[in-house]
Amino acid sequence: MIEKGKRKIIIRCCSVVLMIFAVVFGSTFPNNYCLGDRIFAGLGLNAWSEGTQGNHYPAILALVMVAAWAISLI
């Protein structure tokens, strides 16, 4: 069993990694490259609800990951 203090440190380290991944996942870089779009395409899913517009699913998922990050810090 992991001690309570070590467990808290592990959770916080994982939360930092989650936050970094969420930012990279939901961001579009200067050359119009979006990691979230590429991952969705690789899984055979549409990144947008209406072709190239509408709801951007990777951005929504990134916001969920940011919310999980914020909750893990409590």
Summary of the structure (lengths in Angstrom):
residues: 74
radius of gyration: 15.3
end to end distance: 21.8
largest distance: 48.9
contacts: 181
relative contact order: 0.18
helix: 64%
strand: 12%
